[in-house]
Amino acid sequence: MTKRDAPDAETAGAGDRLVSVRRVDDEATGLMLAEFLRDQGIEANVHTVRMPWLGGVELMQRGFWGHVEVLEREADRARSLLDDFYAAHPEPGPPGGGDDPEDKPRKARR
């Protein structure tokens, strides 16, 4: 390891530990929330607590699939963003989907 690769003594340590900010029921939800946090500038990982060879046994015992984890120093901001994410309600669009051509019904091709 070169000096460049070595962790800086001033920045290593406090706040570099991964902590859980949300339990998730499945992998898809975990990946979606981690990507949302990355879009907000927070590096996030998804960690499963289940053991692959036991299938749903671990899920039944613990009651959740895994965790979304972030660095400890970003945990408060990540929790706040996730709370806002879950509290948000989609705004209804105009009937017919608005001006987006992808939302309009397509005519059958002959």
N, CA, C and O atoms as a MOPAC input file, in Angstrom:
PM7 MOZYME 1SCF
protein

 N      0.84800 1    -1.16400 1     0.00000 1
 C      0.00000 1     0.00000 1     0.00000 1
 C      0.89900 1     1.23400 1     0.00000 1
 O      1.82400 1     1.34500 1     0.80400 1
 N      0.62000 1     2.12900 1    -0.88600 1
 C      1.38700 1     3.36600 1    -0.95400 1
 C      0.78500 1     4.38900 1     0.00000 1
 O     -0.31400 1     4.19900 1     0.52100 1
 N      1.51200 1     5.46500 1     0.21900 1
 C      1.00700 1     6.51900 1     1.09500 1
 C     -0.29300 1     7.09400 1     0.54000 1
 O     -1.18800 1     7.48600 1     1.28900 1
 N     -0.37500 1     7.13400 1    -0.77700 1
 C     -1.57600 1     7.66100 1    -1.42500 1
 C     -2.79600 1     6.78200 1    -1.13700 1
 O     -3.90800 1     7.28400 1    -0.98100 1
 N     -2.57400 1     5.45600 1    -1.06800 1
 C     -3.67400 1     4.53200 1    -0.80900 1
 C     -4.02400 1     4.42600 1     0.66600 1
 O     -5.13200 1     4.01100 1     1.00500 1
 N     -3.11200 1     4.78700 1     1.54000 1
 C     -3.33700 1     4.65300 1     2.97500 1
 C     -4.35700 1     5.67600 1     3.44300 1
 O     -4.37000 1     6.80800 1     2.95900 1
 N     -5.21600 1     5.28700 1     4.38600 1
 C     -6.18400 1     6.25100 1     4.91300 1
 C     -5.47400 1     7.37700 1     5.64800 1
 O     -4.50900 1     7.14300 1     6.37400 1
 N     -5.94700 1     8.57500 1     5.46100 1
 C     -5.39700 1     9.74400 1     6.13000 1
 C     -5.77600 1     9.67800 1     7.60800 1
 O     -6.94200 1     9.46800 1     7.94100 1
 N     -4.81700 1     9.85200 1     8.47400 1
 C     -5.05400 1     9.72600 1     9.91400 1
 C     -6.08500 1    10.73700 1    10.40200 1
 O     -6.81300 1    10.46700 1    11.35700 1
 N     -6.15300 1    11.89900 1     9.75400 1
 C     -7.09300 1    12.92700 1    10.19500 1
 C     -8.52200 1    12.62000 1     9.76500 1
 O     -9.46700 1    13.00200 1    10.45500 1
 N     -8.69500 1    11.93300 1     8.63100 1
 C    -10.04000 1    11.67400 1     8.13700 1
 C    -10.52400 1    10.27500 1     8.45700 1
 O    -11.73100 1    10.03300 1     8.42800 1
 N     -9.63500 1     9.34400 1     8.76000 1
 C    -10.04700 1     7.97300 1     9.06500 1
 C    -10.59300 1     7.91700 1    10.48300 1
 O    -10.21700 1     8.72200 1    11.33400 1
 N    -11.45700 1     6.98800 1    10.72300 1
 C    -11.95300 1     6.78200 1    12.07900 1
 C    -13.38100 1     7.21900 1    12.24000 1
 O    -14.28600 1     6.59200 1    11.69000 1
 N    -13.60400 1     8.27100 1    12.97500 1
 C    -14.95300 1     8.71700 1    13.29300 1
 C    -15.75000 1     8.99100 1    12.03800 1
 O    -15.31500 1     9.73700 1    11.16000 1
 N    -16.91100 1     8.38900 1    11.96000 1
 C    -17.78500 1     8.62700 1    10.82800 1
 C    -17.54100 1     7.71800 1     9.62900 1
 O    -18.28200 1     7.78600 1     8.64800 1
 N    -16.50700 1     6.86000 1     9.69000 1
 C    -16.22500 1     5.98200 1     8.56100 1
 C    -16.86600 1     4.60800 1     8.71100 1
 O    -16.69800 1     3.75100 1     7.84300 1
 N    -17.58000 1     4.39400 1     9.77100 1
 C    -18.24000 1     3.11800 1    10.02300 1
 C    -19.58900 1     3.10600 1     9.30000 1
 O    -20.28400 1     4.12100 1     9.26500 1
 N    -19.95700 1     1.95800 1     8.72600 1
 C    -21.26700 1     1.82400 1     8.09200 1
 C    -22.32600 1     1.58700 1     9.15500 1
 O    -22.13500 1     0.78500 1    10.07000 1
 N    -23.44500 1     2.29200 1     9.02900 1
 C    -24.56600 1     2.11300 1     9.94800 1
 C    -25.84900 1     1.94000 1     9.13700 1
 O    -25.98000 1     2.45400 1     8.02700 1
 N    -26.77300 1     1.21600 1     9.71200 1
 C    -28.06100 1     0.98300 1     9.06700 1
 C    -28.95400 1     2.20600 1     9.23400 1
 O    -29.07800 1     2.75300 1    10.33000 1
 N    -29.57600 1     2.62900 1     8.13000 1
 C    -30.51400 1     3.75200 1     8.20400 1
 C    -31.94500 1     3.33200 1     7.90200 1
 O    -32.87700 1     4.10400 1     8.12700 1
 N    -32.12700 1     2.12200 1     7.39600 1
 C    -33.48200 1     1.64800 1     7.09200 1
 C    -33.46600 1     0.13900 1     6.89800 1
 O    -32.59500 1    -0.39500 1     6.21100 1
 N    -34.42700 1    -0.54400 1     7.50100 1
 C    -34.64400 1    -1.96400 1     7.21300 1
 C    -35.51800 1    -2.05500 1     5.97800 1
 O    -36.41200 1    -1.23300 1     5.77700 1
 N    -35.25500 1    -3.06000 1     5.14900 1
 C    -36.05900 1    -3.22600 1     3.93800 1
 C    -36.58000 1    -4.65600 1     3.86300 1
 O    -35.95300 1    -5.59100 1     4.36100 1
 N    -37.74000 1    -4.80300 1     3.23200 1
 C    -38.38600 1    -6.10800 1     3.13200 1
 C    -37.86200 1    -6.96400 1     1.99500 1
 O    -38.00000 1    -8.18800 1     2.01700 1
 N    -37.25200 1    -6.31300 1     0.98500 1
 C    -36.76100 1    -7.08200 1    -0.15600 1
 C    -35.61500 1    -6.35000 1    -0.83800 1
 O    -35.35800 1    -5.17400 1    -0.58300 1
 N    -34.94000 1    -7.08100 1    -1.70900 1
 C    -33.76200 1    -6.52600 1    -2.38800 1
 C    -34.11400 1    -5.34800 1    -3.29100 1
 O    -33.38300 1    -4.35900 1    -3.33600 1
 N    -35.22200 1    -5.44900 1    -4.00200 1
 C    -35.60600 1    -4.37800 1    -4.92400 1
 C    -35.80100 1    -3.04800 1    -4.18700 1
 O    -35.35400 1    -2.00400 1    -4.66300 1
 N    -36.45800 1    -3.08400 1    -3.04500 1
 C    -36.66100 1    -1.87300 1    -2.25900 1
 C    -35.32900 1    -1.32600 1    -1.76600 1
 O    -35.09400 1    -0.11800 1    -1.81500 1
 N    -34.46200 1    -2.20500 1    -1.29500 1
 C    -33.15200 1    -1.78000 1    -0.82400 1
 C    -32.34100 1    -1.11200 1    -1.91300 1
 O    -31.71700 1    -0.07600 1    -1.68000 1
 N    -32.34400 1    -1.70000 1    -3.10900 1
 C    -31.59500 1    -1.11900 1    -4.22700 1
 C    -32.17400 1     0.23100 1    -4.63900 1
 O    -31.43000 1     1.15900 1    -4.95400 1
 N    -33.50100 1     0.33900 1    -4.63800 1
 C    -34.14200 1     1.60400 1    -5.00700 1
 C    -33.77500 1     2.71200 1    -4.01300 1
 O    -33.45200 1     3.82900 1    -4.41600 1
 N    -33.82800 1     2.39800 1    -2.71900 1
 C    -33.51500 1     3.40800 1    -1.70600 1
 C    -32.03400 1     3.78100 1    -1.72900 1
 O    -31.68800 1     4.94700 1    -1.54300 1
 N    -31.16100 1     2.80700 1    -1.95500 1
 C    -29.73000 1     3.10700 1    -2.04500 1
 C    -29.45100 1     4.00900 1    -3.24000 1
 O    -28.64500 1     4.93400 1    -3.14000 1
 N    -30.09900 1     3.75500 1    -4.35500 1
 C    -29.91200 1     4.59600 1    -5.54200 1
 C    -30.45300 1     6.00200 1    -5.28900 1
 O    -29.84900 1     6.98400 1    -5.72000 1
 N    -31.57800 1     6.10700 1    -4.60000 1
 C    -32.12600 1     7.41500 1    -4.23500 1
 C    -31.11300 1     8.19900 1    -3.39900 1
 O    -30.87900 1     9.38100 1    -3.65200 1
 N    -30.51500 1     7.54200 1    -2.40600 1
 C    -29.52400 1     8.22700 1    -1.56700 1
 C    -28.29100 1     8.61900 1    -2.37300 1
 O    -27.74000 1     9.70000 1    -2.16400 1
 N    -27.85400 1     7.76800 1    -3.28300 1
 C    -26.70800 1     8.11500 1    -4.14200 1
 C    -27.02800 1     9.34000 1    -4.98900 1
 O    -26.17100 1    10.20000 1    -5.19200 1
 N    -28.26200 1     9.42000 1    -5.48400 1
 C    -28.66800 1    10.59500 1    -6.26800 1
 C    -28.62900 1    11.86900 1    -5.42800 1
 O    -28.49900 1    12.96800 1    -5.96600 1
 N    -28.74000 1    11.71800 1    -4.10400 1
 C    -28.69400 1    12.86300 1    -3.19100 1
 C    -27.27500 1    13.12900 1    -2.69000 1
 O    -27.06800 1    13.99300 1    -1.83700 1
 N    -26.30200 1    12.39100 1    -3.21600 1
 C    -24.90600 1    12.61200 1    -2.84600 1
 C    -24.42100 1    11.81800 1    -1.64700 1
 O    -23.35200 1    12.10400 1    -1.10800 1
 N    -25.19100 1    10.82600 1    -1.22300 1
 C    -24.81200 1     9.99100 1    -0.08100 1
 C    -24.49300 1     8.59500 1    -0.60000 1
 O    -25.34500 1     7.94700 1    -1.20900 1
 N    -23.28600 1     8.13600 1    -0.36600 1
 C    -22.90800 1     6.78900 1    -0.79500 1
 C    -23.63200 1     5.78200 1     0.08600 1
 O    -23.52800 1     5.84100 1     1.31100 1
 N    -24.36000 1     4.86200 1    -0.52600 1
 C    -25.17200 1     3.90200 1     0.22100 1
 C    -24.95600 1     2.49800 1    -0.32100 1
 O    -24.68000 1     2.30500 1    -1.50500 1
 N    -25.08800 1     1.52500 1     0.56800 1
 C    -24.98400 1     0.11100 1     0.21300 1
 C    -26.20700 1    -0.61900 1     0.72900 1
 O    -26.89900 1    -0.14800 1     1.63200 1
 N    -26.46200 1    -1.78000 1     0.14000 1
 C    -27.53700 1    -2.64200 1     0.60000 1
 C    -26.87900 1    -3.90300 1     1.16100 1
 O    -26.00600 1    -4.49700 1     0.53000 1
 N    -27.31300 1    -4.29600 1     2.35000 1
 C    -26.74100 1    -5.46500 1     3.00800 1
 C    -27.87000 1    -6.41300 1     3.40200 1
 O    -28.78700 1    -6.03000 1     4.12900 1
 N    -27.79600 1    -7.64400 1     2.92200 1
 C    -28.81300 1    -8.62300 1     3.27900 1
 C    -28.44400 1    -9.32900 1     4.57100 1
 O    -27.26600 1    -9.52700 1     4.86600 1
 N    -29.44800 1    -9.70500 1     5.33400 1
 C    -29.21300 1   -10.46400 1     6.55600 1
 C    -29.58200 1   -11.93400 1     6.37000 1
 O    -29.38500 1   -12.74800 1     7.27300 1
 N    -30.10900 1   -12.26500 1     5.21600 1
 C    -30.53100 1   -13.65000 1     5.00200 1
 C    -29.36600 1   -14.49700 1     4.51200 1
 O    -28.39400 1   -13.98900 1     3.95400 1
 N    -29.48900 1   -15.77900 1     4.73000 1
 C    -28.49200 1   -16.72500 1     4.24800 1
 C    -29.05500 1   -17.41100 1     3.01200 1
 O    -30.12600 1   -18.01500 1     3.08500 1
 N    -28.36400 1   -17.33400 1     1.88000 1
 C    -28.91800 1   -17.84400 1     0.62900 1
 C    -29.39300 1   -19.29200 1     0.68600 1
 O    -30.39200 1   -19.63000 1     0.05200 1
 N    -28.72100 1   -20.13100 1     1.41100 1
 C    -29.09400 1   -21.54100 1     1.42600 1
 C    -30.30500 1   -21.83000 1     2.30800 1
 O    -30.81900 1   -22.94900 1     2.29100 1
 N    -30.76800 1   -20.85600 1     3.07300 1
 C    -31.92400 1   -21.06500 1     3.93000 1
 C    -33.20200 1   -20.43400 1     3.38400 1
 O    -34.25200 1   -20.51200 1     4.02200 1
 N    -33.12400 1   -19.82200 1     2.23500 1
 C    -34.31600 1   -19.24400 1     1.61600 1
 C    -35.02200 1   -18.26200 1     2.51600 1
 O    -34.40400 1   -17.31900 1     3.01100 1
 N    -36.30600 1   -18.46600 1     2.73700 1
 C    -37.11600 1   -17.53500 1     3.50800 1
 C    -37.06900 1   -17.73800 1     5.00400 1
 O    -37.72000 1   -16.99400 1     5.73700 1
 N    -36.30800 1   -18.73900 1     5.49600 1
 C    -36.26900 1   -19.00900 1     6.93100 1
 C    -35.75500 1   -17.78600 1     7.69900 1
 O    -36.34200 1   -17.38900 1     8.70500 1
 N    -34.68200 1   -17.20500 1     7.23000 1
 C    -34.09600 1   -16.04200 1     7.90800 1
 C    -35.05400 1   -14.85700 1     7.86300 1
 O    -35.16800 1   -14.11200 1     8.83600 1
 N    -35.74300 1   -14.68300 1     6.73800 1
 C    -36.71600 1   -13.59100 1     6.62000 1
 C    -37.83200 1   -13.77100 1     7.64400 1
 O    -38.26400 1   -12.80300 1     8.27000 1
 N    -38.29600 1   -14.99700 1     7.81400 1
 C    -39.36800 1   -15.25500 1     8.78300 1
 C    -38.87700 1   -15.02200 1    10.21500 1
 O    -39.63200 1   -14.53500 1    11.05700 1
 N    -37.62200 1   -15.36700 1    10.49100 1
 C    -37.09600 1   -15.19800 1    11.83800 1
 C    -36.88900 1   -13.72700 1    12.17700 1
 O    -37.27300 1   -13.28100 1    13.25800 1
 N    -36.29000 1   -12.97400 1    11.27000 1
 C    -35.96600 1   -11.56800 1    11.55100 1
 C    -37.10600 1   -10.62000 1    11.18600 1
 O    -37.29500 1    -9.59700 1    11.84400 1
 N    -37.85600 1   -10.94800 1    10.15800 1
 C    -38.95700 1   -10.08800 1     9.74100 1
 C    -38.59400 1    -9.05000 1     8.69900 1
 O    -39.44000 1    -8.24000 1     8.31900 1
 N    -37.35400 1    -9.05300 1     8.22700 1
 C    -36.94000 1    -8.13200 1     7.17600 1
 C    -35.82900 1    -8.78100 1     6.36100 1
 O    -35.16600 1    -9.70800 1     6.82500 1
 N    -35.63100 1    -8.27900 1     5.12800 1
 C    -34.64700 1    -8.85200 1     4.21400 1
 C    -33.24200 1    -8.34300 1     4.48000 1
 O    -32.28300 1    -9.11400 1     4.44400 1
 N    -33.11500 1    -7.04400 1     4.74900 1
 C    -31.78600 1    -6.47900 1     4.93400 1
 C    -31.83900 1    -5.01600 1     5.35200 1
 O    -32.85500 1    -4.52200 1     5.84100 1
 N    -30.70500 1    -4.33700 1     5.14100 1
 C    -30.54000 1    -2.94300 1     5.55800 1
 C    -30.01500 1    -2.10000 1     4.40600 1
 O    -29.33500 1    -2.59900 1     3.50900 1
 N    -30.34000 1    -0.82600 1     4.44600 1
 C    -29.63800 1     0.18100 1     3.65000 1
 C    -28.63600 1     0.80900 1     4.60600 1
 O    -29.00300 1     1.26300 1     5.68900 1
 N    -27.37000 1     0.83300 1     4.20400 1
 C    -26.31000 1     1.32800 1     5.07400 1
 C    -25.59100 1     2.50500 1     4.43900 1
 O    -25.40400 1     2.55600 1     3.22300 1
 N    -25.19100 1     3.45300 1     5.28300 1
 C    -24.41600 1     4.62100 1     4.85800 1
 C    -23.31000 1     4.85200 1     5.88100 1
 O    -23.29900 1     4.23700 1     6.94700 1
 N    -22.37900 1     5.74400 1     5.54600 1
 C    -21.35600 1     6.11600 1     6.51400 1
 C    -22.00800 1     6.81100 1     7.69900 1
 O    -22.97800 1     7.55200 1     7.54200 1
 N    -21.47500 1     6.56800 1     8.86500 1
 C    -22.05500 1     7.09800 1    10.09700 1
 C    -22.20800 1     8.61700 1    10.06200 1
 O    -23.19300 1     9.15300 1    10.56900 1
 N    -21.25200 1     9.30100 1     9.47300 1
 C    -21.31300 1    10.76900 1     9.44800 1
 C    -22.43700 1    11.29000 1     8.56200 1
 O    -22.81100 1    12.45700 1     8.68000 1
 N    -22.99400 1    10.45100 1     7.66700 1
 C    -24.08800 1    10.86300 1     6.78700 1
 C    -25.42700 1    10.25100 1     7.19100 1
 O    -26.42600 1    10.43400 1     6.49700 1
 N    -25.45200 1     9.53100 1     8.30400 1
 C    -26.64900 1     8.78100 1     8.69500 1
 C    -27.84500 1     9.68600 1     8.99500 1
 O    -28.95800 1     9.38600 1     8.56200 1
 N    -27.64500 1    10.77000 1     9.71600 1
 C    -28.77500 1    11.64700 1    10.05600 1
 C    -29.41400 1    12.23500 1     8.80400 1
 O    -30.63800 1    12.27000 1     8.68400 1
 N    -28.59500 1    12.69100 1     7.88300 1
 C    -29.12600 1    13.25700 1     6.63200 1
 C    -29.84000 1    12.17900 1     5.81600 1
 O    -30.90000 1    12.43300 1     5.24400 1
 N    -29.26000 1    10.97300 1     5.76000 1
 C    -29.87500 1     9.88600 1     5.00400 1
 C    -31.22200 1     9.51000 1     5.60500 1
 O    -32.18600 1     9.30500 1     4.86700 1
 N    -31.30700 1     9.41400 1     6.92100 1
 C    -32.58500 1     9.08200 1     7.57600 1
 C    -33.63600 1    10.16000 1     7.28000 1
 O    -34.79900 1     9.84700 1     7.02300 1
 N    -33.22500 1    11.41100 1     7.31700 1
 C    -34.14300 1    12.51200 1     7.02600 1
 C    -34.64800 1    12.43800 1     5.58400 1
 O    -35.84000 1    12.61700 1     5.33200 1
 N    -33.74900 1    12.17700 1     4.64500 1
 C    -34.14900 1    12.05100 1     3.23900 1
 C    -35.09900 1    10.87500 1     3.03700 1
 O    -36.07500 1    10.98600 1     2.29500 1
 N    -34.81900 1     9.75000 1     3.69200 1
 C    -35.69200 1     8.58400 1     3.54900 1
 C    -37.05200 1     8.83500 1     4.19000 1
 O    -38.07100 1     8.38900 1     3.66200 1
 N    -37.08600 1     9.53500 1     5.30600 1
 C    -38.37500 1     9.89100 1     5.91400 1
 C    -39.18800 1    10.77100 1     4.96700 1
 O    -40.38900 1    10.56100 1     4.79800 1
 N    -38.53400 1    11.75900 1     4.34800 1
 C    -39.21100 1    12.62200 1     3.37400 1
 C    -39.67800 1    11.81600 1     2.16700 1
 O    -40.76900 1    12.04800 1     1.64600 1
 N    -38.85300 1    10.87100 1     1.72500 1
 C    -39.19400 1    10.02200 1     0.58000 1
 C    -40.47700 1     9.24200 1     0.86700 1
 O    -41.37500 1     9.19000 1     0.02600 1
 N    -40.56300 1     8.63800 1     2.04800 1
 C    -41.74700 1     7.84600 1     2.39200 1
 C    -42.96200 1     8.70700 1     2.69700 1
 O    -44.09400 1     8.24500 1     2.55000 1
 N    -42.75200 1     9.94700 1     3.11700 1
 C    -43.87100 1    10.83400 1     3.42900 1
 C    -44.45700 1    11.48600 1     2.17600 1
 O    -45.58400 1    11.97900 1     2.20800 1
 N    -43.71000 1    11.49100 1     1.08500 1
 C    -44.15100 1    12.16100 1    -0.14200 1
 C    -45.31900 1    11.41500 1    -0.78300 1
 O    -45.42000 1    10.19000 1    -0.70600 1
 N    -46.18200 1    12.17900 1    -1.40500 1
 C    -47.31400 1    11.62900 1    -2.15300 1
 C    -47.21500 1    12.13400 1    -3.58800 1
 O    -47.00200 1    13.32800 1    -3.80300 1
 N    -47.36400 1    11.25800 1    -4.56900 1
 C    -47.28100 1    11.71600 1    -5.96100 1
 C    -48.39400 1    12.70100 1    -6.28300 1
 O    -49.52800 1    12.54900 1    -5.83000 1
 N    -48.05400 1    13.69900 1    -7.06300 1
 C    -49.05800 1    14.66000 1    -7.49800 1
 C    -49.80300 1    14.07100 1    -8.68400 1
 O    -49.18800 1    13.51700 1    -9.59600 1
 N    -51.11600 1    14.18800 1    -8.67600 1
 C    -51.86800 1    13.66000 1    -9.81400 1
 C    -51.59300 1    14.47400 1   -11.06400 1
 O    -51.55600 1    15.70400 1   -11.02700 1
 N    -51.40200 1    13.78200 1   -12.15400 1
 C    -51.17200 1    14.44700 1   -13.42900 1
 C    -52.49200 1    14.74600 1   -14.11300 1
 O    -53.54500 1    14.30600 1   -13.65200 1
 N    -52.44500 1    15.48500 1   -15.20100 1
 C    -53.67600 1    15.78000 1   -15.93600 1
 C    -54.23200 1    14.51000 1   -16.58000 1
 O    -53.47600 1    13.58300 1   -16.87200 1
 N    -55.53600 1    14.46100 1   -16.80000 1
 C    -56.12300 1    13.28800 1   -17.45400 1
 C    -55.48200 1    13.06000 1   -18.82200 1
 O    -55.25600 1    14.00900 1   -19.57300 1
 N    -55.19900 1    11.83700 1   -19.13200 1
 C    -54.58700 1    11.52300 1   -20.42400 1
 C    -53.07800 1    11.57000 1   -20.39000 1
 O    -52.43200 1    11.29300 1   -21.40000 1
 N    -52.49400 1    11.91700 1   -19.24300 1
 C    -51.04900 1    11.84400 1   -19.11100 1
 C    -50.28400 1    13.08600 1   -19.47900 1
 O    -49.05400 1    13.05200 1   -19.42600 1
 N    -50.90900 1    14.17000 1   -19.84400 1
 C    -50.17200 1    15.40100 1   -20.12700 1
 C    -49.56800 1    15.41300 1   -21.51600 1
 O    -50.10800 1    14.81400 1   -22.44600 1
 N    -48.43900 1    16.10000 1   -21.65100 1
 C    -47.81000 1    16.29200 1   -22.95200 1
 C    -46.78500 1    15.23100 1   -23.30100 1
 O    -46.22700 1    15.26600 1   -24.39800 1
 N    -46.51900 1    14.29200 1   -22.41200 1
 C    -45.52000 1    13.26800 1   -22.67700 1
 C    -46.06000 1    12.29400 1   -23.71800 1
 O    -47.06700 1    11.63200 1   -23.46700 1
 N    -45.41000 1    12.18700 1   -24.89500 1
 C    -45.91500 1    11.29000 1   -25.94200 1
 C    -45.93200 1     9.83200 1   -25.51000 1
 O    -46.69200 1     9.03800 1   -26.06500 1
 N    -45.11600 1     9.46400 1   -24.53800 1
 C    -45.11000 1     8.08400 1   -24.05800 1
 C    -46.37800 1     7.74600 1   -23.29000 1
 O    -46.72900 1     6.57200 1   -23.17800 1
 N    -47.07700 1     8.75200 1   -22.75400 1
 C    -48.27400 1     8.53300 1   -21.96000 1
 C    -49.54200 1     8.44700 1   -22.79600 1
 O    -50.58400 1     8.02200 1   -22.29600 1
 N    -49.46700 1     8.84400 1   -24.06200 1
 C    -50.66200 1     8.85600 1   -24.89500 1
 C    -50.91600 1     7.46600 1   -25.47900 1
 O    -49.97500 1     6.73000 1   -25.77600 1
 N    -52.18400 1     7.11200 1   -25.64200 1
 C    -52.49100 1     5.81100 1   -26.23600 1
 C    -51.94700 1     5.72400 1   -27.65800 1
 O    -51.97700 1     6.69800 1   -28.40900 1
 N    -51.47000 1     4.59100 1   -27.99900 1
 C    -50.93000 1     4.38900 1   -29.35500 1
 C    -51.96300 1     3.73000 1   -30.24900 1
 O    -52.73400 1     2.87000 1   -29.82200 1
 N    -51.95600 1     4.15300 1   -31.48700 1
 C    -52.85300 1     3.54500 1   -32.45800 1
 C    -52.23900 1     2.23300 1   -32.93400 1
 O    -51.02200 1     2.08700 1   -33.04100 1
 N    -53.11500 1     1.30200 1   -33.21000 1
 C    -52.65300 1    -0.00300 1   -33.68700 1
 C    -52.04300 1     0.14900 1   -35.06500 1
 O    -52.59500 1     0.83200 1   -35.92800 1
 N    -50.93500 1    -0.47200 1   -35.26300 1
 C    -50.28400 1    -0.44100 1   -36.58100 1
 C    -50.89200 1    -1.53800 1   -37.45000 1
 O    -51.25900 1    -2.61300 1   -36.97700 1
 N    -50.98100 1    -1.22400 1   -38.73000 1
 C    -51.53000 1    -2.21500 1   -39.67400 1
 C    -50.45400 1    -2.79400 1   -40.52100 1
 O    -50.72600 1    -3.64200 1   -41.37100 1

